[in-house]
Amino acid sequence: MARRAFFGAAHGWIDVPIGARDDLRAREVEGPLLIEEYDSTLVLPPGCRATLDAWDNVVVTVGGGR
């Protein structure tokens, strides 16, 4: 499943895959991605990465840093 999202002039409209928080459990994912939960949606823009820490918090890395 995917949804169109706008990421500004640099990227424009993109068909973005939709994932679940549990998708972050096994590996780090790279944006663009929409992470949907029952009560919220996390927008992960292009060039960002996300993973879960030891307490299941979503940790987002912006740009090239680690």
C-alpha positions in Angstrom: 0.0 0.0 0.0 1.2 3.5 -0.7 0.0 7.1 -0.4 1.1 10.3 -2.2 2.9 12.8 -0.1 4.5 16.2 -0.9 8.1 16.7 0.3 8.7 20.3 -0.9 10.2 21.7 -4.1 13.3 19.4 -3.8 11.4 16.2 -4.0 7.8 17.1 -5.0 5.0 14.5 -4.8 6.1 10.9 -4.1 4.2 7.7 -3.9 5.3 6.7 -0.4 5.1 3.2 0.9 3.2 2.7 4.2 4.7 0.6 6.9 4.0 -0.3 10.5 6.1 0.3 13.7 6.9 -3.4 13.8 8.7 -3.1 10.5 11.4 -1.1 12.3 12.0 -4.0 14.8 14.2 -6.1 12.5 16.1 -3.4 10.6 16.8 0.3 10.0 14.5 1.7 7.2 15.1 4.6 4.9 12.6 7.3 3.9 10.5 8.2 2.3 8.1 6.1 4.3 4.9 6.6 6.3 4.8 4.6 9.5 1.2 4.2 10.6 0.0 3.3 14.1 -3.5 3.3 15.5 -3.2 6.8 17.0 -0.5 8.5 14.8 1.4 8.6 11.6 5.2 9.2 11.4 6.4 10.9 8.2 9.9 9.8 7.3 11.2 12.1 4.6 13.7 11.2 1.9 17.3 11.1 3.3 16.2 10.1 6.8 16.4 6.7 8.5 14.4 5.2 11.4 14.8 2.3 13.7 13.6 1.2 17.2 15.8 1.5 20.3 15.9 -1.0 23.2 12.7 0.6 24.7 10.8 0.5 21.3 11.1 4.2 20.8 11.4 5.3 17.1 14.8 6.9 16.6 15.0 9.0 13.4 18.3 10.0 11.9 18.1 13.1 9.7 20.5 13.4 6.8 23.8 11.6 6.6 24.7 11.6 10.3 24.6 8.4 12.4 
